[in-house]
Amino acid sequence: MEKAISHSYHIGGMHSGGCVLAVKQKLFKIPGVTSVTVDLRKKEAEITLFEDIETGMLLRAFRNTQYIISELEGHKY
């Protein structure tokens, strides 16, 4: 069985529960993503997947939206 990998990211531009839902929907469309937890107060998302994905895939998922995703300081992607 493959080991799951988790990464944490800052998500800028979130202001409400609707934003949390929109961010989750965008992230779940990325192939390989198995779990997404979003904390509106901290403006963070933890993404779990079974294989590493390119950072560009995350950036493209939020293209043409108000949301900005960036790696949290101290976390390795």
PDB file of N, CA, C and O in Angstrom, chain B, residues numbered from 101:
ATOM      1  N   MET B 101       0.853  -1.185   0.000  1.00  0.00           N
ATOM      2  CA  MET B 101       0.000   0.000   0.000  1.00  0.00           C
ATOM      3  C   MET B 101       0.895   1.243   0.000  1.00  0.00           C
ATOM      4  O   MET B 101       1.895   1.295   0.716  1.00  0.00           O
ATOM      5  N   GLU B 102       0.531   2.235  -0.802  1.00  0.00           N
ATOM      6  CA  GLU B 102       1.297   3.468  -0.888  1.00  0.00           C
ATOM      7  C   GLU B 102       1.074   4.327   0.349  1.00  0.00           C
ATOM      8  O   GLU B 102       0.003   4.309   0.957  1.00  0.00           O
ATOM      9  N   LYS B 103       2.105   5.076   0.705  1.00  0.00           N
ATOM     10  CA  LYS B 103       2.018   5.968   1.856  1.00  0.00           C
ATOM     11  C   LYS B 103       1.490   7.330   1.415  1.00  0.00           C
ATOM     12  O   LYS B 103       1.942   7.886   0.413  1.00  0.00           O
ATOM     13  N   ALA B 104       0.544   7.853   2.158  1.00  0.00           N
ATOM     14  CA  ALA B 104      -0.013   9.170   1.853  1.00  0.00           C
ATOM     15  C   ALA B 104       0.977  10.260   2.244  1.00  0.00           C
ATOM     16  O   ALA B 104       1.728  10.118   3.208  1.00  0.00           O
ATOM     17  N   ILE B 105       0.965  11.345   1.483  1.00  0.00           N
ATOM     18  CA  ILE B 105       1.829  12.495   1.711  1.00  0.00           C
ATOM     19  C   ILE B 105       0.929  13.686   2.012  1.00  0.00           C
ATOM     20  O   ILE B 105      -0.059  13.910   1.311  1.00  0.00           O
ATOM     21  N   SER B 106       1.261  14.449   3.045  1.00  0.00           N
ATOM     22  CA  SER B 106       0.494  15.651   3.375  1.00  0.00           C
ATOM     23  C   SER B 106       1.383  16.879   3.273  1.00  0.00           C
ATOM     24  O   SER B 106       2.544  16.860   3.681  1.00  0.00           O
ATOM     25  N   HIS B 107       0.819  17.950   2.721  1.00  0.00           N
ATOM     26  CA  HIS B 107       1.509  19.231   2.604  1.00  0.00           C
ATOM     27  C   HIS B 107       0.556  20.325   3.070  1.00  0.00           C
ATOM     28  O   HIS B 107      -0.655  20.235   2.869  1.00  0.00           O
ATOM     29  N   SER B 108       1.113  21.353   3.690  1.00  0.00           N
ATOM     30  CA  SER B 108       0.302  22.481   4.161  1.00  0.00           C
ATOM     31  C   SER B 108       0.625  23.731   3.353  1.00  0.00           C
ATOM     32  O   SER B 108       1.777  23.977   2.997  1.00  0.00           O
ATOM     33  N   TYR B 109      -0.410  24.514   3.071  1.00  0.00           N
ATOM     34  CA  TYR B 109      -0.277  25.706   2.238  1.00  0.00           C
ATOM     35  C   TYR B 109      -1.080  26.857   2.826  1.00  0.00           C
ATOM     36  O   TYR B 109      -2.086  26.651   3.505  1.00  0.00           O
ATOM     37  N   HIS B 110      -0.619  28.067   2.554  1.00  0.00           N
ATOM     38  CA  HIS B 110      -1.377  29.274   2.865  1.00  0.00           C
ATOM     39  C   HIS B 110      -2.308  29.514   1.673  1.00  0.00           C
ATOM     40  O   HIS B 110      -1.893  29.396   0.520  1.00  0.00           O
ATOM     41  N   ILE B 111      -3.567  29.853   1.962  1.00  0.00           N
ATOM     42  CA  ILE B 111      -4.528  30.180   0.909  1.00  0.00           C
ATOM     43  C   ILE B 111      -4.996  31.609   1.153  1.00  0.00           C
ATOM     44  O   ILE B 111      -5.778  31.859   2.071  1.00  0.00           O
ATOM     45  N   GLY B 112      -4.528  32.537   0.346  1.00  0.00           N
ATOM     46  CA  GLY B 112      -4.952  33.919   0.455  1.00  0.00           C
ATOM     47  C   GLY B 112      -6.250  34.157  -0.287  1.00  0.00           C
ATOM     48  O   GLY B 112      -6.545  33.480  -1.272  1.00  0.00           O
ATOM     49  N   GLY B 113      -7.027  35.120   0.188  1.00  0.00           N
ATOM     50  CA  GLY B 113      -8.256  35.511  -0.507  1.00  0.00           C
ATOM     51  C   GLY B 113      -9.514  34.862   0.029  1.00  0.00           C
ATOM     52  O   GLY B 113     -10.595  35.108  -0.506  1.00  0.00           O
ATOM     53  N   MET B 114      -9.417  34.038   1.072  1.00  0.00           N
ATOM     54  CA  MET B 114     -10.613  33.403   1.636  1.00  0.00           C
ATOM     55  C   MET B 114     -11.240  34.329   2.677  1.00  0.00           C
ATOM     56  O   MET B 114     -10.540  34.924   3.497  1.00  0.00           O
ATOM     57  N   HIS B 115     -12.585  34.443   2.632  1.00  0.00           N
ATOM     58  CA  HIS B 115     -13.280  35.338   3.553  1.00  0.00           C
ATOM     59  C   HIS B 115     -14.509  34.712   4.208  1.00  0.00           C
ATOM     60  O   HIS B 115     -15.057  35.280   5.153  1.00  0.00           O
ATOM     61  N   SER B 116     -14.956  33.532   3.714  1.00  0.00           N
ATOM     62  CA  SER B 116     -16.204  32.957   4.222  1.00  0.00           C
ATOM     63  C   SER B 116     -16.215  31.442   4.022  1.00  0.00           C
ATOM     64  O   SER B 116     -15.302  30.862   3.435  1.00  0.00           O
ATOM     65  N   GLY B 117     -17.267  30.833   4.524  1.00  0.00           N
ATOM     66  CA  GLY B 117     -17.452  29.398   4.332  1.00  0.00           C
ATOM     67  C   GLY B 117     -17.598  29.034   2.861  1.00  0.00           C
ATOM     68  O   GLY B 117     -17.198  27.949   2.439  1.00  0.00           O
ATOM     69  N   GLY B 118     -18.170  29.942   2.089  1.00  0.00           N
ATOM     70  CA  GLY B 118     -18.289  29.709   0.647  1.00  0.00           C
ATOM     71  C   GLY B 118     -16.916  29.638  -0.017  1.00  0.00           C
ATOM     72  O   GLY B 118     -16.707  28.870  -0.957  1.00  0.00           O
ATOM     73  N   CYS B 119     -15.990  30.446   0.482  1.00  0.00           N
ATOM     74  CA  CYS B 119     -14.610  30.419  -0.029  1.00  0.00           C
ATOM     75  C   CYS B 119     -13.962  29.077   0.288  1.00  0.00           C
ATOM     76  O   CYS B 119     -13.267  28.503  -0.551  1.00  0.00           O
ATOM     77  N   VAL B 120     -14.192  28.577   1.506  1.00  0.00           N
ATOM     78  CA  VAL B 120     -13.635  27.286   1.902  1.00  0.00           C
ATOM     79  C   VAL B 120     -14.130  26.196   0.963  1.00  0.00           C
ATOM     80  O   VAL B 120     -13.344  25.366   0.507  1.00  0.00           O
ATOM     81  N   LEU B 121     -15.415  26.192   0.675  1.00  0.00           N
ATOM     82  CA  LEU B 121     -15.998  25.207  -0.236  1.00  0.00           C
ATOM     83  C   LEU B 121     -15.390  25.327  -1.630  1.00  0.00           C
ATOM     84  O   LEU B 121     -15.053  24.317  -2.248  1.00  0.00           O
ATOM     85  N   ALA B 122     -15.249  26.548  -2.126  1.00  0.00           N
ATOM     86  CA  ALA B 122     -14.671  26.764  -3.458  1.00  0.00           C
ATOM     87  C   ALA B 122     -13.229  26.272  -3.526  1.00  0.00           C
ATOM     88  O   ALA B 122     -12.831  25.655  -4.514  1.00  0.00           O
ATOM     89  N   VAL B 123     -12.446  26.539  -2.485  1.00  0.00           N
ATOM     90  CA  VAL B 123     -11.046  26.100  -2.439  1.00  0.00           C
ATOM     91  C   VAL B 123     -10.987  24.576  -2.439  1.00  0.00           C
ATOM     92  O   VAL B 123     -10.198  23.985  -3.176  1.00  0.00           O
ATOM     93  N   LYS B 124     -11.820  23.935  -1.614  1.00  0.00           N
ATOM     94  CA  LYS B 124     -11.842  22.471  -1.573  1.00  0.00           C
ATOM     95  C   LYS B 124     -12.191  21.887  -2.940  1.00  0.00           C
ATOM     96  O   LYS B 124     -11.557  20.934  -3.394  1.00  0.00           O
ATOM     97  N   GLN B 125     -13.192  22.458  -3.589  1.00  0.00           N
ATOM     98  CA  GLN B 125     -13.596  21.959  -4.902  1.00  0.00           C
ATOM     99  C   GLN B 125     -12.446  22.068  -5.904  1.00  0.00           C
ATOM    100  O   GLN B 125     -12.217  21.143  -6.684  1.00  0.00           O
ATOM    101  N   LYS B 126     -11.736  23.168  -5.890  1.00  0.00           N
ATOM    102  CA  LYS B 126     -10.597  23.361  -6.803  1.00  0.00           C
ATOM    103  C   LYS B 126      -9.506  22.319  -6.527  1.00  0.00           C
ATOM    104  O   LYS B 126      -8.955  21.725  -7.454  1.00  0.00           O
ATOM    105  N   LEU B 127      -9.206  22.108  -5.257  1.00  0.00           N
ATOM    106  CA  LEU B 127      -8.130  21.186  -4.907  1.00  0.00           C
ATOM    107  C   LEU B 127      -8.494  19.738  -5.210  1.00  0.00           C
ATOM    108  O   LEU B 127      -7.635  18.967  -5.639  1.00  0.00           O
ATOM    109  N   PHE B 128      -9.739  19.357  -4.998  1.00  0.00           N
ATOM    110  CA  PHE B 128     -10.156  17.981  -5.275  1.00  0.00           C
ATOM    111  C   PHE B 128     -10.151  17.662  -6.771  1.00  0.00           C
ATOM    112  O   PHE B 128     -10.167  16.488  -7.143  1.00  0.00           O
ATOM    113  N   LYS B 129     -10.131  18.664  -7.620  1.00  0.00           N
ATOM    114  CA  LYS B 129     -10.056  18.429  -9.065  1.00  0.00           C
ATOM    115  C   LYS B 129      -8.652  18.055  -9.526  1.00  0.00           C
ATOM    116  O   LYS B 129      -8.472  17.596 -10.654  1.00  0.00           O
ATOM    117  N   ILE B 130      -7.660  18.247  -8.665  1.00  0.00           N
ATOM    118  CA  ILE B 130      -6.278  17.927  -9.016  1.00  0.00           C
ATOM    119  C   ILE B 130      -6.084  16.420  -8.883  1.00  0.00           C
ATOM    120  O   ILE B 130      -6.354  15.859  -7.821  1.00  0.00           O
ATOM    121  N   PRO B 131      -5.620  15.754  -9.940  1.00  0.00           N
ATOM    122  CA  PRO B 131      -5.411  14.305  -9.868  1.00  0.00           C
ATOM    123  C   PRO B 131      -4.441  13.929  -8.750  1.00  0.00           C
ATOM    124  O   PRO B 131      -3.385  14.544  -8.601  1.00  0.00           O
ATOM    125  N   GLY B 132      -4.806  12.925  -7.973  1.00  0.00           N
ATOM    126  CA  GLY B 132      -3.952  12.442  -6.898  1.00  0.00           C
ATOM    127  C   GLY B 132      -4.293  12.979  -5.524  1.00  0.00           C
ATOM    128  O   GLY B 132      -3.835  12.436  -4.519  1.00  0.00           O
ATOM    129  N   VAL B 133      -5.094  14.042  -5.459  1.00  0.00           N
ATOM    130  CA  VAL B 133      -5.487  14.610  -4.162  1.00  0.00           C
ATOM    131  C   VAL B 133      -6.568  13.719  -3.558  1.00  0.00           C
ATOM    132  O   VAL B 133      -7.593  13.459  -4.189  1.00  0.00           O
ATOM    133  N   THR B 134      -6.331  13.252  -2.329  1.00  0.00           N
ATOM    134  CA  THR B 134      -7.279  12.345  -1.676  1.00  0.00           C
ATOM    135  C   THR B 134      -8.018  12.983  -0.512  1.00  0.00           C
ATOM    136  O   THR B 134      -9.097  12.524  -0.137  1.00  0.00           O
ATOM    137  N   SER B 135      -7.447  14.042   0.064  1.00  0.00           N
ATOM    138  CA  SER B 135      -8.074  14.684   1.210  1.00  0.00           C
ATOM    139  C   SER B 135      -7.662  16.154   1.252  1.00  0.00           C
ATOM    140  O   SER B 135      -6.528  16.508   0.931  1.00  0.00           O
ATOM    141  N   VAL B 136      -8.607  16.998   1.653  1.00  0.00           N
ATOM    142  CA  VAL B 136      -8.336  18.429   1.791  1.00  0.00           C
ATOM    143  C   VAL B 136      -9.010  18.923   3.064  1.00  0.00           C
ATOM    144  O   VAL B 136     -10.205  18.711   3.266  1.00  0.00           O
ATOM    145  N   THR B 137      -8.239  19.581   3.918  1.00  0.00           N
ATOM    146  CA  THR B 137      -8.776  20.220   5.107  1.00  0.00           C
ATOM    147  C   THR B 137      -8.416  21.696   5.026  1.00  0.00           C
ATOM    148  O   THR B 137      -7.249  22.047   4.853  1.00  0.00           O
ATOM    149  N   VAL B 138      -9.420  22.560   5.151  1.00  0.00           N
ATOM    150  CA  VAL B 138      -9.185  24.001   5.041  1.00  0.00           C
ATOM    151  C   VAL B 138      -9.579  24.673   6.348  1.00  0.00           C
ATOM    152  O   VAL B 138     -10.662  24.430   6.881  1.00  0.00           O
ATOM    153  N   ASP B 139      -8.693  25.516   6.860  1.00  0.00           N
ATOM    154  CA  ASP B 139      -8.941  26.283   8.080  1.00  0.00           C
ATOM    155  C   ASP B 139      -9.080  27.753   7.680  1.00  0.00           C
ATOM    156  O   ASP B 139      -8.091  28.412   7.357  1.00  0.00           O
ATOM    157  N   LEU B 140     -10.309  28.258   7.704  1.00  0.00           N
ATOM    158  CA  LEU B 140     -10.581  29.637   7.281  1.00  0.00           C
ATOM    159  C   LEU B 140      -9.883  30.639   8.195  1.00  0.00           C
ATOM    160  O   LEU B 140      -9.328  31.628   7.718  1.00  0.00           O
ATOM    161  N   ARG B 141      -9.906  30.396   9.487  1.00  0.00           N
ATOM    162  CA  ARG B 141      -9.303  31.332  10.447  1.00  0.00           C
ATOM    163  C   ARG B 141      -7.803  31.493  10.193  1.00  0.00           C
ATOM    164  O   ARG B 141      -7.286  32.610  10.199  1.00  0.00           O
ATOM    165  N   LYS B 142      -7.114  30.385   9.973  1.00  0.00           N
ATOM    166  CA  LYS B 142      -5.668  30.424   9.719  1.00  0.00           C
ATOM    167  C   LYS B 142      -5.340  30.690   8.246  1.00  0.00           C
ATOM    168  O   LYS B 142      -4.199  31.000   7.902  1.00  0.00           O
ATOM    169  N   LYS B 143      -6.355  30.563   7.380  1.00  0.00           N
ATOM    170  CA  LYS B 143      -6.167  30.694   5.927  1.00  0.00           C
ATOM    171  C   LYS B 143      -5.133  29.678   5.431  1.00  0.00           C
ATOM    172  O   LYS B 143      -4.202  30.002   4.693  1.00  0.00           O
ATOM    173  N   GLU B 144      -5.347  28.422   5.879  1.00  0.00           N
ATOM    174  CA  GLU B 144      -4.448  27.338   5.525  1.00  0.00           C
ATOM    175  C   GLU B 144      -5.224  26.141   4.999  1.00  0.00           C
ATOM    176  O   GLU B 144      -6.394  25.940   5.324  1.00  0.00           O
ATOM    177  N   ALA B 145      -4.540  25.351   4.176  1.00  0.00           N
ATOM    178  CA  ALA B 145      -5.105  24.105   3.677  1.00  0.00           C
ATOM    179  C   ALA B 145      -4.073  23.008   3.844  1.00  0.00           C
ATOM    180  O   ALA B 145      -2.888  23.211   3.578  1.00  0.00           O
ATOM    181  N   GLU B 146      -4.528  21.846   4.285  1.00  0.00           N
ATOM    182  CA  GLU B 146      -3.680  20.664   4.315  1.00  0.00           C
ATOM    183  C   GLU B 146      -4.197  19.725   3.231  1.00  0.00           C
ATOM    184  O   GLU B 146      -5.368  19.346   3.217  1.00  0.00           O
ATOM    185  N   ILE B 147      -3.301  19.363   2.331  1.00  0.00           N
ATOM    186  CA  ILE B 147      -3.652  18.533   1.193  1.00  0.00           C
ATOM    187  C   ILE B 147      -2.953  17.190   1.345  1.00  0.00           C
ATOM    188  O   ILE B 147      -1.744  17.134   1.568  1.00  0.00           O
ATOM    189  N   THR B 148      -3.718  16.106   1.224  1.00  0.00           N
ATOM    190  CA  THR B 148      -3.154  14.760   1.295  1.00  0.00           C
ATOM    191  C   THR B 148      -3.277  14.109  -0.070  1.00  0.00           C
ATOM    192  O   THR B 148      -4.317  14.187  -0.724  1.00  0.00           O
ATOM    193  N   LEU B 149      -2.188  13.463  -0.490  1.00  0.00           N
ATOM    194  CA  LEU B 149      -2.158  12.797  -1.784  1.00  0.00           C
ATOM    195  C   LEU B 149      -1.245  11.585  -1.708  1.00  0.00           C
ATOM    196  O   LEU B 149      -0.500  11.426  -0.741  1.00  0.00           O
ATOM    197  N   PHE B 150      -1.299  10.733  -2.721  1.00  0.00           N
ATOM    198  CA  PHE B 150      -0.487   9.525  -2.734  1.00  0.00           C
ATOM    199  C   PHE B 150       0.770   9.655  -3.561  1.00  0.00           C
ATOM    200  O   PHE B 150       1.583   8.731  -3.594  1.00  0.00           O
ATOM    201  N   GLU B 151       0.951  10.778  -4.227  1.00  0.00           N
ATOM    202  CA  GLU B 151       2.177  11.018  -4.980  1.00  0.00           C
ATOM    203  C   GLU B 151       2.395  12.518  -5.062  1.00  0.00           C
ATOM    204  O   GLU B 151       1.442  13.296  -5.038  1.00  0.00           O
ATOM    205  N   ASP B 152       3.658  12.921  -5.160  1.00  0.00           N
ATOM    206  CA  ASP B 152       3.952  14.343  -5.281  1.00  0.00           C
ATOM    207  C   ASP B 152       3.373  14.891  -6.574  1.00  0.00           C
ATOM    208  O   ASP B 152       3.350  14.205  -7.596  1.00  0.00           O
ATOM    209  N   ILE B 153       2.914  16.111  -6.522  1.00  0.00           N
ATOM    210  CA  ILE B 153       2.435  16.788  -7.720  1.00  0.00           C
ATOM    211  C   ILE B 153       3.258  18.049  -7.904  1.00  0.00           C
ATOM    212  O   ILE B 153       3.847  18.567  -6.955  1.00  0.00           O
ATOM    213  N   GLU B 154       3.292  18.530  -9.120  1.00  0.00           N
ATOM    214  CA  GLU B 154       4.042  19.743  -9.404  1.00  0.00           C
ATOM    215  C   GLU B 154       3.329  20.947  -8.797  1.00  0.00           C
ATOM    216  O   GLU B 154       2.101  21.030  -8.804  1.00  0.00           O
ATOM    217  N   THR B 155       4.115  21.869  -8.278  1.00  0.00           N
ATOM    218  CA  THR B 155       3.559  23.095  -7.705  1.00  0.00           C
ATOM    219  C   THR B 155       2.721  23.838  -8.738  1.00  0.00           C
ATOM    220  O   THR B 155       1.724  24.475  -8.397  1.00  0.00           O
ATOM    221  N   GLY B 156       3.131  23.753 -10.004  1.00  0.00           N
ATOM    222  CA  GLY B 156       2.386  24.405 -11.077  1.00  0.00           C
ATOM    223  C   GLY B 156       0.946  23.945 -11.166  1.00  0.00           C
ATOM    224  O   GLY B 156       0.067  24.725 -11.533  1.00  0.00           O
ATOM    225  N   MET B 157       0.690  22.675 -10.832  1.00  0.00           N
ATOM    226  CA  MET B 157      -0.691  22.172 -10.858  1.00  0.00           C
ATOM    227  C   MET B 157      -1.539  22.897  -9.823  1.00  0.00           C
ATOM    228  O   MET B 157      -2.705  23.204 -10.070  1.00  0.00           O
ATOM    229  N   LEU B 158      -0.950  23.168  -8.664  1.00  0.00           N
ATOM    230  CA  LEU B 158      -1.685  23.895  -7.627  1.00  0.00           C
ATOM    231  C   LEU B 158      -1.952  25.326  -8.065  1.00  0.00           C
ATOM    232  O   LEU B 158      -3.055  25.843  -7.882  1.00  0.00           O
ATOM    233  N   LEU B 159      -0.956  25.956  -8.635  1.00  0.00           N
ATOM    234  CA  LEU B 159      -1.123  27.334  -9.100  1.00  0.00           C
ATOM    235  C   LEU B 159      -2.176  27.414 -10.203  1.00  0.00           C
ATOM    236  O   LEU B 159      -2.998  28.331 -10.216  1.00  0.00           O
ATOM    237  N   ARG B 160      -2.151  26.464 -11.119  1.00  0.00           N
ATOM    238  CA  ARG B 160      -3.137  26.465 -12.215  1.00  0.00           C
ATOM    239  C   ARG B 160      -4.555  26.239 -11.701  1.00  0.00           C
ATOM    240  O   ARG B 160      -5.512  26.754 -12.278  1.00  0.00           O
ATOM    241  N   ALA B 161      -4.698  25.475 -10.623  1.00  0.00           N
ATOM    242  CA  ALA B 161      -6.034  25.212 -10.069  1.00  0.00           C
ATOM    243  C   ALA B 161      -6.712  26.498  -9.609  1.00  0.00           C
ATOM    244  O   ALA B 161      -7.940  26.580  -9.589  1.00  0.00           O
ATOM    245  N   PHE B 162      -5.914  27.506  -9.237  1.00  0.00           N
ATOM    246  CA  PHE B 162      -6.472  28.756  -8.734  1.00  0.00           C
ATOM    247  C   PHE B 162      -6.344  29.915  -9.720  1.00  0.00           C
ATOM    248  O   PHE B 162      -6.621  31.064  -9.377  1.00  0.00           O
ATOM    249  N   ARG B 163      -5.923  29.604 -10.949  1.00  0.00           N
ATOM    250  CA  ARG B 163      -5.834  30.653 -11.970  1.00  0.00           C
ATOM    251  C   ARG B 163      -7.231  31.223 -12.221  1.00  0.00           C
ATOM    252  O   ARG B 163      -8.217  30.485 -12.233  1.00  0.00           O
ATOM    253  N   ASN B 164      -7.305  32.500 -12.415  1.00  0.00           N
ATOM    254  CA  ASN B 164      -8.562  33.212 -12.675  1.00  0.00           C
ATOM    255  C   ASN B 164      -9.527  33.166 -11.486  1.00  0.00           C
ATOM    256  O   ASN B 164     -10.742  33.236 -11.670  1.00  0.00           O
ATOM    257  N   THR B 165      -8.989  33.047 -10.272  1.00  0.00           N
ATOM    258  CA  THR B 165      -9.814  33.118  -9.060  1.00  0.00           C
ATOM    259  C   THR B 165      -9.210  34.185  -8.146  1.00  0.00           C
ATOM    260  O   THR B 165      -8.150  34.739  -8.440  1.00  0.00           O
ATOM    261  N   GLN B 166      -9.885  34.461  -7.052  1.00  0.00           N
ATOM    262  CA  GLN B 166      -9.375  35.425  -6.073  1.00  0.00           C
ATOM    263  C   GLN B 166      -8.394  34.775  -5.109  1.00  0.00           C
ATOM    264  O   GLN B 166      -7.811  35.461  -4.270  1.00  0.00           O
ATOM    265  N   TYR B 167      -8.203  33.473  -5.212  1.00  0.00           N
ATOM    266  CA  TYR B 167      -7.389  32.741  -4.245  1.00  0.00           C
ATOM    267  C   TYR B 167      -5.941  32.619  -4.690  1.00  0.00           C
ATOM    268  O   TYR B 167      -5.644  32.463  -5.875  1.00  0.00           O
ATOM    269  N   ILE B 168      -5.046  32.693  -3.710  1.00  0.00           N
ATOM    270  CA  ILE B 168      -3.616  32.566  -3.962  1.00  0.00           C
ATOM    271  C   ILE B 168      -3.081  31.480  -3.041  1.00  0.00           C
ATOM    272  O   ILE B 168      -3.258  31.549  -1.825  1.00  0.00           O
ATOM    273  N   ILE B 169      -2.431  30.481  -3.617  1.00  0.00           N
ATOM    274  CA  ILE B 169      -1.877  29.384  -2.824  1.00  0.00           C
ATOM    275  C   ILE B 169      -0.359  29.512  -2.771  1.00  0.00           C
ATOM    276  O   ILE B 169       0.290  29.789  -3.779  1.00  0.00           O
ATOM    277  N   SER B 170       0.195  29.304  -1.577  1.00  0.00           N
ATOM    278  CA  SER B 170       1.645  29.335  -1.419  1.00  0.00           C
ATOM    279  C   SER B 170       2.045  28.372  -0.317  1.00  0.00           C
ATOM    280  O   SER B 170       1.292  28.133   0.627  1.00  0.00           O
ATOM    281  N   GLU B 171       3.235  27.830  -0.452  1.00  0.00           N
ATOM    282  CA  GLU B 171       3.748  26.881   0.516  1.00  0.00           C
ATOM    283  C   GLU B 171       3.951  27.579   1.847  1.00  0.00           C
ATOM    284  O   GLU B 171       4.440  28.708   1.891  1.00  0.00           O
ATOM    285  N   LEU B 172       3.577  26.912   2.934  1.00  0.00           N
ATOM    286  CA  LEU B 172       3.811  27.490   4.260  1.00  0.00           C
ATOM    287  C   LEU B 172       5.294  27.427   4.579  1.00  0.00           C
ATOM    288  O   LEU B 172       5.959  26.436   4.273  1.00  0.00           O
ATOM    289  N   GLU B 173       5.807  28.469   5.185  1.00  0.00           N
ATOM    290  CA  GLU B 173       7.211  28.540   5.591  1.00  0.00           C
ATOM    291  C   GLU B 173       7.521  27.376   6.529  1.00  0.00           C
ATOM    292  O   GLU B 173       6.767  27.097   7.461  1.00  0.00           O
ATOM    293  N   GLY B 174       8.620  26.714   6.272  1.00  0.00           N
ATOM    294  CA  GLY B 174       9.026  25.612   7.133  1.00  0.00           C
ATOM    295  C   GLY B 174       8.474  24.263   6.711  1.00  0.00           C
ATOM    296  O   GLY B 174       8.798  23.242   7.318  1.00  0.00           O
ATOM    297  N   HIS B 175       7.636  24.247   5.669  1.00  0.00           N
ATOM    298  CA  HIS B 175       7.105  22.990   5.148  1.00  0.00           C
ATOM    299  C   HIS B 175       7.784  22.699   3.825  1.00  0.00           C
ATOM    300  O   HIS B 175       7.954  23.594   2.997  1.00  0.00           O
ATOM    301  N   LYS B 176       8.171  21.458   3.626  1.00  0.00           N
ATOM    302  CA  LYS B 176       8.829  21.077   2.377  1.00  0.00           C
ATOM    303  C   LYS B 176       7.801  20.441   1.467  1.00  0.00           C
ATOM    304  O   LYS B 176       7.025  19.582   1.886  1.00  0.00           O
ATOM    305  N   TYR B 177       7.804  20.872   0.217  1.00  0.00           N
ATOM    306  CA  TYR B 177       6.915  20.259  -0.772  1.00  0.00           C
ATOM    307  C   TYR B 177       7.708  19.306  -1.601  1.00  0.00           C
ATOM    308  O   TYR B 177       7.163  18.670  -2.503  1.00  0.00           O
TER     309      TYR B 177
END
